[in-house]
Amino acid sequence: MFEYPLTIAAEPDPFVLNDGRPLAEDLSPSGYDSGVRVASLRGVDAAHLVLGDLDLSRCLFAGTVHLDQLRLEGACTFDTAPPGVHWRRWRPVRLTARRVLAEEHHWRASQPRAVRGWNTAILGAGRTGPLQLAPVYRALRKAFEDGKHEPGAADFYYAEMEMRRHADDIPRSERGLLTAYWALSGYGLRASRALAWLGAAMLLTIVLLMAFGLARDTPKQTATGTVPASGGKVTFEIDKEDPQNPTGNRFTGKRFEKALNVTLNSVVFRSSGQDLTTAGTYIEMTSRLTEPVLLGLAVLAIRNRVKR
């Protein structure tokens, strides 16, 4: 517990003695490492602590007091998730590079279906799981946000949501909601994932409209009425035929253009005004509900990465 503010920072340049000679730091040449690492902050009251330009890739954070008040300055480095495509039994798993804590490495490496690349726990590191790591990531996220570094807090928010999704104390319905949020947009932080889902939804909408949604022909309006024999006022009733289900070749260039027009208008929550069958009306309604949501998630992900 520090009574006054304390800064621990790495010095990039070598220390120089009074006579101008550099200070020898190779006391143990076989295990010499020019970097400065923090091994653990467990049990430390970080309310007055500032860390600068340090290697935190192996640092243990679980158990730190007032972690949300820790200040990180300069190039403090964390460990990263193993990026790339990994195989989990028969299906591929793609991991995006993001900053993670050493404890998450240890927990994921201990799981039965863990992919390669996660670091196993060293002796004395203890056991931590999602329940313990979620508040740690939350505190680090708040520390970055208080320092006006919103993009830097994004990885810790992602990790916090991951720990919540894997925790054992949440209901199945909430876990399902978090899983859907993760799959659709990476918790609002993966714009490419949301845009991919949007493209797939638009393509499916176009195919369904061409196959079932667009009417065979544009219904024509007809006027019917009776002309009195003795003359006088004539009343006509204007009616329009119901759209007919398509027959014959449904996948033509003209029908594709109409389906694309309906789909693009649905993305921005507008009605295209095209004549649609009953199935096409429901397809358009579903498209107008889902596709703007996916577009909004993509915009949200971009915003979370660039805001200050």
Backbone bond lengths (Angstrom), bond angles and torsions (degrees), N, CA, C in turn:
res aa  C-N    CA-C-N  psi(-1)  N-CA   C-N-CA  omega(-1)  CA-C   N-CA-C  phi
1 M - - - 1.462 - - 1.524 108.47 -
2 F 1.324 114.85 121.98 1.454 120.54 -176.95 1.536 109.19 -97.31
3 E 1.316 115.75 126.39 1.456 120.29 -178.99 1.522 111.01 -76.98
4 Y 1.330 116.96 -29.37 1.460 122.01 -179.59 1.530 108.56 -125.56
5 P 1.337 116.91 160.25 1.469 119.48 178.27 1.528 112.20 -56.08
6 L 1.320 115.14 136.66 1.466 122.05 -178.89 1.515 109.13 -130.84
7 T 1.314 116.84 133.10 1.457 122.78 177.13 1.521 109.29 -114.52
8 I 1.325 116.18 128.19 1.464 122.37 173.94 1.524 106.34 -116.01
9 A 1.314 116.44 114.73 1.461 120.44 -174.81 1.519 109.53 -137.40
10 A 1.308 115.35 149.52 1.465 121.09 176.50 1.519 109.63 -86.33
11 E 1.322 116.10 142.36 1.456 122.30 177.87 1.523 108.53 -99.72
12 P 1.321 119.17 116.04 1.468 119.83 -175.79 1.522 113.69 -69.56
13 D 1.318 117.99 -30.16 1.462 121.15 -177.91 1.529 110.27 -94.41
14 P 1.331 117.69 150.87 1.468 120.06 179.40 1.524 111.41 -66.73
15 F 1.325 115.91 150.31 1.465 120.72 177.39 1.529 109.10 -74.58
16 V 1.311 116.08 142.11 1.465 122.28 -176.31 1.528 108.57 -117.27
17 L 1.329 115.66 132.96 1.459 121.34 177.07 1.526 110.77 -76.08
18 N 1.341 115.86 174.87 1.466 120.31 -178.38 1.518 112.93 -64.22
19 D 1.326 116.47 -29.33 1.467 119.49 -179.29 1.522 112.76 -86.06
20 G 1.344 117.66 3.22 1.454 120.69 177.07 1.514 114.13 95.36
21 R 1.336 118.11 -7.51 1.459 120.02 179.78 1.538 109.93 -83.04
22 P 1.358 117.13 142.90 1.469 119.18 177.91 1.522 110.53 -70.59
23 L 1.315 115.19 145.21 1.456 121.44 179.06 1.515 109.50 -73.10
24 A 1.338 116.25 128.41 1.464 120.65 178.99 1.525 109.39 -71.57
25 E 1.325 116.17 127.47 1.466 120.98 179.51 1.519 112.54 -117.93
26 D 1.324 117.73 3.51 1.458 120.90 -177.81 1.532 110.17 -91.04
27 L 1.325 116.12 59.17 1.460 119.50 178.92 1.517 111.19 -69.21
28 S 1.327 116.32 -28.63 1.466 120.25 178.09 1.527 107.67 -128.76
29 P 1.342 117.07 81.73 1.475 120.26 -172.82 1.518 113.52 -58.35
30 S 1.339 117.83 -33.43 1.463 119.35 -175.92 1.528 111.70 -67.28
31 G 1.341 117.32 -33.04 1.459 119.56 -178.83 1.511 112.77 -117.13
32 Y 1.312 117.00 26.90 1.461 120.61 -175.29 1.526 110.53 -72.95
33 D 1.320 115.13 135.30 1.463 121.71 177.54 1.522 106.79 -137.75
34 S 1.336 115.83 122.09 1.465 119.45 -176.21 1.521 112.65 -73.06
35 G 1.335 118.62 -13.58 1.453 120.53 179.71 1.516 111.99 -79.31
36 V 1.313 115.64 162.87 1.464 122.24 178.15 1.523 107.39 -114.98
37 R 1.319 116.46 116.89 1.454 121.94 -175.96 1.518 110.21 -113.32
38 V 1.329 114.59 149.39 1.462 121.62 171.07 1.521 106.66 -107.10
39 A 1.321 115.95 124.07 1.457 120.02 -175.70 1.513 112.21 -82.60
40 S 1.329 118.45 -38.22 1.463 120.21 -175.46 1.520 109.53 -162.65
41 L 1.334 114.69 146.82 1.461 122.29 170.97 1.529 110.86 -119.48
42 R 1.299 117.72 15.38 1.459 121.25 -178.86 1.528 110.40 -64.11
43 G 1.321 115.13 130.73 1.452 120.63 -179.75 1.499 114.74 81.79
44 V 1.320 118.96 -1.71 1.465 122.81 -178.06 1.528 109.21 -88.35
45 D 1.318 116.64 136.97 1.462 121.84 171.03 1.531 107.27 -86.90
46 A 1.330 116.10 107.37 1.465 121.48 -172.34 1.522 112.79 -91.93
47 A 1.330 118.09 17.34 1.468 119.80 -176.58 1.521 111.82 -63.23
48 H 1.347 118.19 -33.35 1.472 121.25 -177.70 1.524 111.87 -114.87
49 L 1.327 116.76 22.65 1.471 120.08 -172.92 1.525 110.50 -104.11
50 V 1.339 114.68 135.71 1.461 122.23 175.92 1.531 107.60 -125.90
51 L 1.315 116.78 127.97 1.462 122.31 177.93 1.519 108.70 -114.02
52 G 1.319 115.96 134.10 1.464 119.56 -179.00 1.507 112.77 -136.43
53 D 1.331 116.29 129.51 1.475 123.19 174.55 1.530 111.99 56.43
54 L 1.329 117.02 44.41 1.456 121.52 -177.67 1.521 110.32 -115.10
55 D 1.327 115.60 157.12 1.451 122.91 176.29 1.529 108.13 -90.55
56 L 1.338 116.07 111.24 1.459 121.80 -179.31 1.521 111.73 -110.22
57 S 1.331 116.77 19.16 1.461 119.82 -175.25 1.520 113.03 -66.88
58 R 1.337 117.71 -27.06 1.460 120.52 179.73 1.524 111.84 -113.88
59 C 1.301 117.40 12.05 1.458 121.17 -176.40 1.525 110.23 -75.37
60 L 1.331 116.25 139.33 1.456 123.15 177.91 1.525 108.08 -97.79
61 F 1.336 116.52 120.35 1.464 121.45 -174.80 1.522 113.08 -104.66
62 A 1.310 119.28 -22.32 1.464 120.96 -176.65 1.529 109.64 -61.76
63 G 1.326 116.21 127.61 1.453 120.69 -178.67 1.515 113.98 99.75
64 T 1.331 118.02 1.73 1.465 121.28 177.36 1.527 109.71 -77.33
65 V 1.325 116.49 135.62 1.463 122.01 179.71 1.529 109.38 -89.49
66 H 1.346 116.58 137.99 1.467 122.56 179.79 1.538 110.83 55.17
67 L 1.307 115.27 44.22 1.466 119.56 -178.90 1.522 111.58 -64.71
68 D 1.327 116.97 -28.62 1.466 119.51 -179.25 1.528 112.47 -68.89
69 Q 1.353 118.03 -13.45 1.454 121.46 178.40 1.532 112.84 -98.12
70 L 1.325 116.66 2.19 1.460 120.55 176.89 1.523 109.73 -67.43
71 R 1.319 117.09 138.14 1.459 122.13 177.15 1.518 109.42 -109.61
72 L 1.338 115.33 129.67 1.457 121.76 178.57 1.527 107.77 -115.60
73 E 1.311 115.75 124.75 1.460 121.14 -178.12 1.517 109.98 -126.98
74 G 1.318 115.09 155.05 1.460 119.64 178.86 1.521 111.90 72.13
75 A 1.324 115.06 -150.18 1.463 122.06 -175.54 1.521 110.33 -98.34
76 C 1.328 116.38 70.16 1.466 120.54 172.90 1.526 107.90 -79.62
77 T 1.317 116.83 120.13 1.457 121.59 -173.90 1.523 110.73 -102.14
78 F 1.337 114.82 140.05 1.458 122.71 175.08 1.523 108.66 -114.31
79 D 1.319 114.98 166.54 1.456 119.40 174.15 1.525 108.66 -72.14
80 T 1.315 117.12 163.64 1.461 122.01 -178.71 1.517 110.10 -124.37
81 A 1.312 114.93 156.36 1.463 120.54 173.83 1.522 109.26 -70.65
82 P 1.331 118.05 146.34 1.470 119.70 179.53 1.524 110.95 -66.25
83 P 1.343 118.77 106.37 1.463 119.92 -175.65 1.530 111.31 -75.75
84 G 1.335 114.15 165.36 1.459 119.95 177.12 1.516 111.94 106.92
85 V 1.314 115.54 -174.76 1.465 122.99 -178.97 1.523 108.65 -97.53
86 H 1.317 116.25 125.85 1.453 122.45 178.56 1.528 108.46 -122.00
87 W 1.321 115.82 151.91 1.467 120.80 -178.84 1.512 109.40 -100.25
88 R 1.312 115.81 124.87 1.460 122.12 174.83 1.516 106.62 -112.21
89 R 1.344 114.20 98.21 1.460 121.94 -172.63 1.532 109.32 60.21
90 W 1.345 117.91 -108.22 1.462 120.23 -173.50 1.528 113.29 -102.79
91 R 1.346 118.56 -5.55 1.463 118.96 -175.34 1.525 110.48 -119.97
92 P 1.337 117.03 145.86 1.468 120.30 179.70 1.527 111.30 -79.33
93 V 1.313 116.55 145.64 1.457 123.10 177.63 1.530 107.62 -127.10
94 R 1.318 116.69 122.19 1.461 121.36 -179.50 1.524 109.00 -102.07
95 L 1.325 116.11 123.39 1.455 121.90 179.07 1.536 109.39 -108.68
96 T 1.318 115.53 134.16 1.459 121.80 177.64 1.521 109.28 -92.34
97 A 1.320 116.79 137.56 1.461 120.58 179.58 1.522 109.55 -63.89
98 R 1.318 116.84 124.94 1.457 123.04 177.60 1.518 108.49 -151.85
99 R 1.316 116.43 157.74 1.454 120.87 -179.99 1.525 110.27 -76.05
100 V 1.314 116.00 131.89 1.457 121.82 179.62 1.523 108.67 -135.31
101 L 1.304 115.85 161.84 1.455 122.02 177.32 1.521 110.46 -87.71
102 A 1.323 115.25 159.55 1.466 119.91 178.95 1.515 110.73 -61.82
103 E 1.339 118.05 -34.50 1.465 120.38 -179.26 1.518 111.86 -64.76
104 E 1.350 117.98 -34.82 1.467 118.83 176.92 1.521 110.39 -67.89
105 H 1.342 117.07 -37.65 1.462 119.96 174.05 1.520 109.97 -56.60
106 H 1.317 116.58 -47.14 1.460 120.21 -177.46 1.524 111.72 -64.08
107 W 1.330 116.40 -41.85 1.461 119.11 -178.92 1.523 111.98 -67.53
108 R 1.329 116.91 -44.88 1.469 119.21 -178.41 1.526 111.08 -67.94
109 A 1.338 117.56 -35.37 1.461 119.20 178.86 1.516 111.72 -66.56
110 S 1.327 117.53 -24.18 1.460 120.61 -179.62 1.522 113.52 -84.02
111 Q 1.336 118.14 -7.37 1.455 120.67 -178.76 1.523 110.81 -76.64
112 P 1.347 117.23 146.67 1.480 119.72 -177.34 1.523 113.82 -60.80
113 R 1.346 117.55 -34.18 1.468 120.25 -176.83 1.527 112.04 -105.29
114 A 1.319 116.98 30.17 1.467 120.71 -178.35 1.527 110.45 -68.89
115 V 1.331 115.96 141.52 1.462 121.16 175.68 1.518 108.73 -84.56
116 R 1.300 115.87 167.60 1.458 120.46 -179.86 1.529 110.91 -72.71
117 G 1.325 114.14 148.41 1.452 119.20 176.89 1.511 114.06 114.79
118 W 1.330 117.85 -18.97 1.458 120.22 177.06 1.525 109.33 -81.52
119 N 1.336 117.01 136.69 1.459 122.21 -176.78 1.519 110.88 -83.49
120 T 1.323 116.36 134.79 1.458 121.13 178.69 1.527 110.17 -77.93
121 A 1.315 115.56 158.44 1.464 120.86 -177.10 1.518 110.46 -73.35
122 I 1.326 115.97 143.56 1.454 121.51 175.31 1.523 108.72 -87.65
123 L 1.302 116.34 165.57 1.463 121.41 -178.67 1.529 109.71 -63.86
124 G 1.332 115.25 128.35 1.454 120.39 179.20 1.510 114.26 92.89
125 A 1.328 118.44 -2.18 1.465 120.84 179.99 1.521 112.17 -74.08
126 G 1.332 117.11 -20.28 1.449 120.19 179.97 1.517 111.81 80.71
127 R 1.323 114.91 -179.37 1.459 121.28 -179.03 1.520 109.75 -116.35
128 T 1.299 116.14 125.03 1.461 122.74 176.03 1.516 108.67 -132.65
129 G 1.314 115.95 144.75 1.449 121.79 179.21 1.513 111.35 -128.73
130 P 1.334 116.94 -170.69 1.474 120.22 -178.11 1.526 113.73 -57.58
131 L 1.332 117.86 -36.38 1.461 119.68 -179.26 1.524 111.70 -63.35
132 Q 1.331 117.51 -35.74 1.459 120.95 179.84 1.525 111.88 -83.37
133 L 1.331 117.15 -30.64 1.466 120.04 -174.88 1.524 113.17 -82.50
134 A 1.337 118.29 -27.42 1.468 120.00 -179.22 1.525 112.04 -58.60
135 P 1.354 120.42 -49.32 1.478 118.12 177.54 1.519 113.67 -66.93
136 V 1.346 118.49 -27.01 1.461 120.76 177.49 1.529 109.81 -66.89
137 Y 1.327 116.98 -47.32 1.464 119.96 177.42 1.526 111.08 -64.14
138 R 1.331 117.13 -36.15 1.457 120.23 179.56 1.524 110.36 -63.84
139 A 1.322 116.81 -41.32 1.459 120.34 -179.99 1.526 111.18 -67.25
140 L 1.326 117.70 -41.44 1.462 120.28 178.13 1.527 111.12 -66.18
141 R 1.324 116.19 -38.21 1.470 118.93 176.40 1.524 110.55 -60.95
142 K 1.324 117.00 -43.77 1.462 120.11 179.42 1.527 111.10 -64.73
143 A 1.348 117.01 -36.25 1.463 119.57 178.39 1.527 110.68 -63.00
144 F 1.329 117.91 -40.60 1.463 120.66 178.20 1.528 110.66 -69.41
145 E 1.330 117.11 -40.46 1.464 119.46 -179.57 1.523 111.25 -66.89
146 D 1.326 117.54 -38.24 1.466 119.42 176.82 1.524 111.63 -64.94
147 G 1.329 116.31 -26.91 1.452 120.83 175.63 1.515 113.82 -86.52
148 K 1.350 117.33 11.76 1.471 123.89 178.12 1.531 111.90 61.22
149 H 1.321 116.09 33.04 1.467 121.00 178.36 1.521 107.92 -116.54
150 E 1.346 115.64 71.62 1.452 121.02 -176.03 1.532 113.45 -63.49
151 P 1.357 119.24 -46.40 1.466 117.74 177.96 1.527 112.94 -60.19
152 G 1.332 117.48 -34.85 1.458 119.20 178.14 1.505 113.20 -67.47
153 A 1.337 116.73 -25.41 1.469 120.80 178.96 1.517 112.33 -81.61
154 A 1.336 117.83 -9.15 1.467 120.31 -175.21 1.530 111.95 -63.43
155 D 1.333 117.51 -43.65 1.461 120.03 -179.42 1.521 111.69 -63.39
156 F 1.329 116.84 -35.85 1.458 119.67 179.79 1.528 110.96 -73.38
157 Y 1.334 117.58 -31.86 1.460 119.83 173.64 1.523 110.11 -66.45
158 Y 1.336 116.90 -43.15 1.461 120.83 177.48 1.531 110.30 -58.58
159 A 1.331 116.49 -46.14 1.461 120.33 -179.50 1.530 111.15 -65.98
160 E 1.327 116.70 -37.40 1.473 119.44 177.75 1.523 110.83 -61.55
161 M 1.329 117.12 -43.71 1.460 120.35 178.36 1.526 111.46 -66.52
162 E 1.336 117.18 -35.61 1.456 120.44 176.61 1.529 110.97 -62.59
163 M 1.331 116.76 -42.79 1.456 119.91 179.33 1.527 110.96 -66.88
164 R 1.321 116.95 -37.17 1.463 119.51 176.18 1.517 111.09 -64.31
165 R 1.333 116.79 -39.27 1.468 119.96 -178.45 1.525 111.86 -67.97
166 H 1.325 117.27 -30.74 1.462 120.46 -178.57 1.521 113.12 -95.67
167 A 1.325 117.56 -2.98 1.463 119.73 -179.06 1.524 110.37 -69.13
168 D 1.320 115.64 154.98 1.459 121.10 -177.40 1.519 113.48 -91.74
169 D 1.327 117.94 -5.43 1.459 119.65 -173.80 1.521 113.30 -101.45
170 I 1.330 119.16 12.95 1.458 120.61 179.99 1.522 108.87 -106.97
171 P 1.332 118.29 148.75 1.470 120.78 177.79 1.520 111.78 -65.21
172 R 1.325 113.75 159.41 1.471 118.68 -179.39 1.521 111.33 -63.61
173 S 1.336 117.28 -35.04 1.468 119.49 179.99 1.522 111.07 -64.56
174 E 1.339 117.18 -41.41 1.463 119.78 178.94 1.518 111.10 -68.08
175 R 1.340 116.96 -37.55 1.458 119.38 176.92 1.529 110.87 -63.61
176 G 1.332 116.65 -38.94 1.464 119.62 177.10 1.510 112.22 -64.83
177 L 1.340 117.20 -38.21 1.461 120.67 177.96 1.518 111.08 -66.22
178 L 1.336 117.12 -42.89 1.463 120.54 178.33 1.520 111.12 -65.77
179 T 1.328 116.87 -36.73 1.464 120.10 178.12 1.519 110.95 -64.15
180 A 1.327 116.76 -41.60 1.469 119.66 177.78 1.524 110.87 -65.36
181 Y 1.326 116.81 -40.64 1.470 120.92 177.82 1.519 110.82 -62.50
182 W 1.336 116.32 -39.59 1.468 120.88 177.59 1.522 111.27 -67.14
183 A 1.330 117.39 -44.60 1.457 120.62 -175.86 1.525 112.09 -68.78
184 L 1.330 117.88 -35.08 1.460 120.61 -174.89 1.519 112.61 -80.73
185 S 1.340 117.71 -37.09 1.468 117.99 -173.77 1.509 113.76 -147.94
186 G 1.349 119.08 11.90 1.455 119.23 -178.26 1.508 112.08 59.42
187 Y 1.343 116.09 48.16 1.467 122.42 -179.51 1.528 112.19 60.11
188 G 1.327 116.70 34.95 1.454 120.08 178.81 1.509 113.92 74.58
189 L 1.356 117.75 21.68 1.465 121.59 -177.71 1.526 112.88 -125.66
190 R 1.308 119.13 -4.55 1.462 122.80 -178.17 1.525 108.68 -118.02
191 A 1.347 115.79 91.40 1.462 120.10 -177.67 1.523 111.49 -65.32
192 S 1.331 117.82 -36.28 1.464 120.20 -179.09 1.523 111.39 -62.67
193 R 1.328 117.16 -35.92 1.462 120.10 179.44 1.527 110.64 -68.11
194 A 1.323 117.46 -43.16 1.454 120.26 179.00 1.526 111.46 -66.11
195 L 1.341 117.33 -39.32 1.464 120.25 178.73 1.517 111.43 -67.91
196 A 1.332 117.02 -34.20 1.462 119.89 177.07 1.525 110.54 -64.90
197 W 1.327 116.69 -44.04 1.466 119.89 176.82 1.524 110.71 -64.30
198 L 1.327 117.46 -38.26 1.463 120.38 178.37 1.522 110.78 -63.36
199 G 1.344 117.35 -44.47 1.459 120.07 177.89 1.516 112.05 -62.03
200 A 1.344 117.06 -40.92 1.466 120.21 178.71 1.526 111.19 -65.63
201 A 1.343 116.95 -40.07 1.462 120.00 179.18 1.525 111.32 -66.13
202 M 1.329 116.84 -39.50 1.465 120.00 178.87 1.525 110.91 -66.56
203 L 1.322 116.96 -41.62 1.460 120.12 178.55 1.525 111.38 -63.13
204 L 1.341 116.81 -42.09 1.462 120.46 178.28 1.520 110.90 -64.69
205 T 1.319 117.09 -39.35 1.465 120.34 179.05 1.517 111.24 -63.84
206 I 1.328 116.80 -42.43 1.473 120.07 179.40 1.529 110.77 -62.40
207 V 1.327 116.54 -44.72 1.467 119.81 -179.29 1.529 110.77 -63.59
208 L 1.326 117.56 -44.30 1.463 120.36 -179.63 1.520 111.87 -65.90
209 L 1.332 117.24 -38.29 1.460 119.19 178.46 1.517 111.05 -66.66
210 M 1.324 117.29 -42.14 1.469 119.66 178.93 1.523 111.33 -64.69
211 A 1.335 116.84 -33.83 1.463 119.77 -176.58 1.521 112.64 -83.00
212 F 1.338 117.77 -40.02 1.466 119.54 -171.52 1.527 113.78 -130.93
213 G 1.331 118.38 -20.81 1.452 119.58 -166.97 1.512 116.42 -89.88
214 L 1.323 118.00 -37.67 1.461 120.40 -176.17 1.521 110.55 -80.71
215 A 1.328 115.15 139.80 1.460 119.95 179.80 1.525 110.64 -69.26
216 R 1.331 114.99 157.11 1.464 119.36 -179.32 1.517 111.20 -63.38
217 D 1.301 117.48 -47.44 1.458 122.92 177.09 1.518 108.02 -136.70
218 T 1.317 115.54 161.37 1.459 119.92 175.91 1.516 109.27 -72.79
219 P 1.347 117.88 116.51 1.472 119.30 -178.41 1.525 111.00 -60.13
220 K 1.335 115.21 136.69 1.462 121.01 -178.90 1.525 109.66 -98.43
221 Q 1.329 115.41 145.28 1.453 120.90 177.12 1.524 109.39 -82.67
222 T 1.329 116.29 138.97 1.466 122.16 179.46 1.519 108.94 -126.84
223 A 1.329 116.10 147.69 1.460 122.56 179.03 1.521 108.50 -115.29
224 T 1.305 116.83 127.94 1.471 121.93 178.51 1.521 109.01 -125.82
225 G 1.341 116.56 145.76 1.467 121.07 179.32 1.515 110.47 -177.49
226 T 1.295 114.91 173.80 1.471 121.71 -177.67 1.527 109.09 -120.48
227 V 1.353 115.20 129.60 1.461 121.18 178.08 1.535 108.36 -92.56
228 P 1.317 117.10 117.97 1.486 118.12 179.21 1.524 111.22 -61.18
229 A 1.345 116.76 144.55 1.464 121.47 -178.51 1.520 111.73 -65.66
230 S 1.319 115.30 -33.40 1.463 118.60 -178.27 1.519 112.83 -90.23
231 G 1.354 116.36 9.82 1.452 119.63 -177.93 1.517 111.48 82.44
232 G 1.262 116.71 -170.49 1.457 121.01 179.23 1.526 111.19 111.83
233 K 1.328 115.16 -159.82 1.464 121.83 -175.10 1.524 110.65 -74.78
234 V 1.319 116.67 134.37 1.460 123.01 -179.57 1.534 108.37 -110.84
235 T 1.328 116.80 130.95 1.471 122.49 179.27 1.519 108.98 -114.69
236 F 1.319 116.39 126.75 1.460 121.92 177.84 1.527 109.23 -113.58
237 E 1.292 115.26 144.86 1.475 121.82 177.00 1.533 108.53 -109.63
238 I 1.335 116.51 118.33 1.455 122.37 -178.89 1.527 108.66 -89.21
239 D 1.295 116.23 123.61 1.466 121.02 -178.79 1.533 108.82 -131.50
240 K 1.323 114.61 160.79 1.454 120.88 -179.63 1.520 109.10 -133.92
241 E 1.295 116.31 134.61 1.461 120.76 -178.70 1.525 110.67 -66.58
242 D 1.307 114.67 149.03 1.458 119.70 173.92 1.517 110.08 -69.39
243 P 1.346 117.45 142.92 1.472 119.37 177.92 1.523 111.06 -60.36
244 Q 1.306 115.62 136.70 1.462 121.88 -178.92 1.524 110.29 -96.55
245 N 1.332 115.47 142.40 1.459 119.99 177.78 1.524 110.54 -61.93
246 P 1.315 117.29 144.73 1.471 119.62 -176.27 1.523 111.61 -69.73
247 T 1.302 114.38 148.80 1.474 121.89 174.96 1.518 107.94 -134.33
248 G 1.315 115.51 162.92 1.455 119.64 178.90 1.516 112.25 74.69
249 N 1.329 116.85 -143.84 1.461 122.48 -177.60 1.526 109.63 -77.33
250 R 1.324 116.57 111.65 1.460 121.07 -176.68 1.533 112.39 -92.67
251 F 1.312 117.72 -22.06 1.459 121.22 -174.53 1.524 109.42 -102.36
252 T 1.310 115.25 78.90 1.460 122.02 178.46 1.524 109.25 -116.41
253 G 1.325 115.36 167.71 1.451 119.70 -179.92 1.518 112.36 -63.88
254 K 1.323 117.15 -39.10 1.457 120.64 -179.49 1.520 111.25 -65.63
255 R 1.338 116.11 -42.45 1.464 119.40 179.23 1.536 110.73 -69.51
256 F 1.327 117.45 -33.56 1.463 119.99 176.40 1.524 110.70 -63.39
257 E 1.338 116.38 -40.89 1.464 119.60 179.54 1.521 110.78 -62.96
258 K 1.324 116.74 -41.75 1.457 119.66 178.98 1.528 110.99 -66.32
259 A 1.342 116.46 -43.26 1.462 119.81 -179.87 1.527 111.27 -64.38
260 L 1.334 116.85 -38.17 1.459 120.18 177.73 1.527 110.87 -64.98
261 N 1.329 116.79 -38.88 1.458 120.74 178.57 1.525 110.89 -62.79
262 V 1.333 116.72 -43.41 1.466 120.49 178.49 1.524 110.57 -63.46
263 T 1.338 116.54 -42.52 1.463 120.41 -176.26 1.522 111.63 -67.96
264 L 1.333 117.65 -44.08 1.463 120.36 -179.84 1.522 111.61 -64.19
265 N 1.314 117.01 -36.91 1.457 119.79 176.40 1.522 111.25 -68.29
266 S 1.331 117.38 -32.18 1.465 120.48 179.14 1.517 111.32 -67.80
267 V 1.344 116.82 -33.56 1.461 119.95 -178.73 1.528 110.66 -61.56
268 V 1.325 116.45 -37.17 1.470 120.42 -179.82 1.521 111.07 -98.87
269 F 1.344 116.02 19.55 1.460 122.96 172.98 1.524 112.03 61.99
270 R 1.330 116.08 44.97 1.453 121.12 177.22 1.517 109.09 -124.52
271 S 1.321 115.10 156.12 1.457 121.02 175.32 1.522 108.87 -92.80
272 S 1.318 115.74 135.83 1.464 120.14 -175.98 1.519 113.01 -79.29
273 G 1.345 117.97 -23.04 1.454 120.44 -176.98 1.513 113.82 81.04
274 Q 1.327 118.51 6.77 1.454 121.69 178.78 1.531 109.92 -75.87
275 D 1.333 115.18 153.09 1.463 120.66 175.70 1.524 108.48 -79.61
276 L 1.327 115.68 117.44 1.457 121.80 -176.22 1.518 110.23 -120.84
277 T 1.306 114.90 152.09 1.454 120.78 173.56 1.533 109.11 -74.46
278 T 1.324 115.75 178.15 1.466 119.02 178.40 1.525 110.62 -61.27
279 A 1.334 116.41 -43.68 1.468 119.46 177.45 1.523 111.00 -63.83
280 G 1.321 116.81 -39.10 1.459 120.19 179.35 1.512 112.69 -64.74
281 T 1.344 116.70 -34.84 1.469 119.60 177.64 1.516 111.08 -62.40
282 Y 1.337 116.71 -43.95 1.469 119.81 178.97 1.531 111.63 -69.38
283 I 1.326 116.25 -34.92 1.472 119.03 176.50 1.521 110.28 -63.66
284 E 1.335 117.47 -43.04 1.467 120.83 178.75 1.529 110.91 -65.00
285 M 1.339 117.48 -39.75 1.464 120.26 179.20 1.523 110.80 -62.52
286 T 1.327 116.42 -43.54 1.467 120.06 178.41 1.518 111.05 -64.85
287 S 1.323 116.42 -40.28 1.456 120.56 179.20 1.522 111.44 -64.71
288 R 1.325 117.48 -40.16 1.464 120.82 -179.70 1.521 111.95 -69.61
289 L 1.319 117.17 -17.32 1.461 120.58 178.27 1.524 112.10 -89.88
290 T 1.330 117.27 -42.83 1.463 120.69 -172.12 1.526 113.43 -87.69
291 E 1.307 118.50 -42.18 1.461 120.26 -172.76 1.534 113.43 -68.75
292 P 1.337 120.85 -39.37 1.474 118.26 173.58 1.523 113.14 -62.36
293 V 1.349 117.03 -32.03 1.467 119.71 177.06 1.526 110.18 -64.66
294 L 1.329 116.84 -44.00 1.472 120.04 179.09 1.528 111.00 -65.26
295 L 1.313 117.30 -39.32 1.463 120.17 176.94 1.526 110.25 -63.91
296 G 1.334 117.09 -40.33 1.460 120.38 177.70 1.512 112.56 -64.34
297 L 1.337 117.69 -37.73 1.462 120.52 177.83 1.525 111.06 -65.42
298 A 1.331 117.28 -37.90 1.464 120.30 177.75 1.524 110.93 -65.59
299 V 1.334 117.30 -43.05 1.469 120.67 177.94 1.526 110.09 -64.40
300 L 1.331 117.02 -39.76 1.462 120.67 178.34 1.521 111.36 -62.73
301 A 1.342 116.89 -40.94 1.463 120.08 179.85 1.525 111.38 -64.01
302 I 1.327 117.11 -41.87 1.468 120.14 177.73 1.524 110.30 -64.71
303 R 1.310 116.47 -41.54 1.460 120.51 179.90 1.522 111.32 -62.69
304 N 1.333 118.02 -42.16 1.459 120.92 -179.00 1.532 112.45 -66.53
305 R 1.316 117.35 -21.70 1.458 120.24 -179.44 1.521 114.13 -89.22
306 V 1.341 116.86 -18.92 1.460 118.37 -174.38 1.514 113.16 -117.49
307 K 1.325 119.44 -9.59 1.455 119.97 -175.28 1.521 110.34 -72.26
308 R 1.299 115.99 158.06 1.444 123.77 179.56 1.521 110.00 -123.57
